[in-house]
Amino acid sequence: MKKLLVTTAVGAVLATVHSAHADEHTFKIGTMATLEGTYTVLGEDGVRGMKTALAAFGGKVAGKDVELVIQSTDASPDSAVRAARKLVEQDGLDVIVGPLSGSEGIAIRDYAKTQPGTTFINGSSGAQETTYVNPSENFFRFNADGAQWSWGLGSYVYNEKGYETVATIGEDYSFIYTQVFGFALDYCQAGGEITERFWVPLGTKDFGSIIASLPDDVDAIYLGLGGGDAVNFLNQYQQAGGDANLIGGTIMVDGTVLNSKGDAKRALIGTPSSGPQADTWDDPAWTTFVKLYQDTFPPDERFPAPSLLATLYYNNMSATLTCLDEVGADLSDGHAAFRSCLANLELDSPVGKITLDENRQAIGATFISEVIEDDNGNLVNQFISMDPGVPQNLRIDPEKFAALGAPSRETRRARCRTDLSLKLVRAFAPGPLAEPYLLQKPCGHDTDQLPHSGPFRRWRARGSTAF
């Protein structure tokens, strides 16, 4: 397998190219990132991640100079499709890296099906549905989804932090549905109870009504927010005197938030979270990547260390460049050799080995971390533990996992307490359920008729409001 070349001689590879043509000495790659809207700061670091990958390859692939054609999106599906159509149908590009956000990823998966002659490699989008439901044969994702990133956090906060009841706040779109799905499965399996859930539109400015509605009788609040939404919430929560224990979704405690202006972010100190990286991990591959990122950009044009988005775009671009180099940038025969390389690649990334499953979906590491203030006064995610290979089905029997349904606001609301609890038992129980574990009353009635012992017991006690 090809190893990445780390170099600090990067000056020649940083230019973003907008020309519509390239010669035989140049290979052009189309890219998409959220360079407008709530997630602008995330998209900017995603672009830095791609340029860092380019630096690692010395700016070349198969002897050709690599040029990036970058299209801006705003995290909406329509903006992602417009960007992709520009790159594919107008610019005539064969390889596209992106998008960033969850609902964008679903839209690009569907668009990819209409463009069989183009190969799409994800940027950082993490909705489960993108690769789990009707995947596209020409869409490859070298990052885990939001549920994979959440796996282990629920049991950690229940067993180690003692948080037995939680309320959640989340942005109302597919990636956060996936995050809450993964967190809730793990948390409720451990014995926890999610009492209330609040959803807010992407780009919310005023969180006053949500903050006023937060329950004061829970042990912690899970925050599934990111970018400008995360910063706005923290500022308003601080002004309201909020002091609850917090649990962070992956992008809530990302460097894009931890390095934001103002002091409200300090409310996150001590916040546990999970995701595909931890800032203080001392693995040599990670520290080498951090240094390359730092050396590639002046200090005033980057974060102190790569954010989640920089890392994810770096990994997806690295996989792209690795396989282009492997096949000599030959995209003949419907990209057959290139796509075969992608499908079978074992990527030695800065955050551990990444492989793809049969749906071209990443199996990769999940890190548990907590926010601390480092010696330089920066907020960072301190490494707690690492699970090196979390699959998309979260190690649940595939048929039982499929029976849980895809994450979405509607399916979560539709499931009443006892109904979902029974689904959880069936997913995690070692064998078929016996007759005594069937519900004795229609769904929606009290849980007195549920079994008081056996494999259902802990879900009855704490897990009956999982979604």
Secondary structure, DSSP 8 states (H G I E B T S, - for coil): -------S--GGG------S---TTEEEEEEEEE-SSTTHHHHHHHHHHHHHHHHHTTTEETTEEEEEEEEEE-SSHHHHHHHHHIIIIIS--SEEE---SHHHHHHHHHHHHT-TTSEEE-SS---THHHHSS--TTEEB-S--HHHHHTTHHHHHHHTS---EEEEEEESSHHHHHHHHHHHHHHHHHT-EEEEEEEE-TT----HHHHHH--SSSSEEEEE--HHHHHHHHHHHHHTT----EEE-TTTTSHHHHTSSSSGGGGGTT-EEEES--TT---HHHHHHHHHHHHHS-GGGS-SS--HHHHHHHHHHHHHHHHHHHTTT--HHHHHHHHHHHHH--EEETTEEEEE-TTSBEEEEEEEEEEEE-TTS-EEEEEEEEEEEE-TTTTS-HHHHHHT----HHHHHH--HHHHHHHHHHHHSSS---GGGS-SS-TTS-STTS-SSGGGHHHHHH-TT--
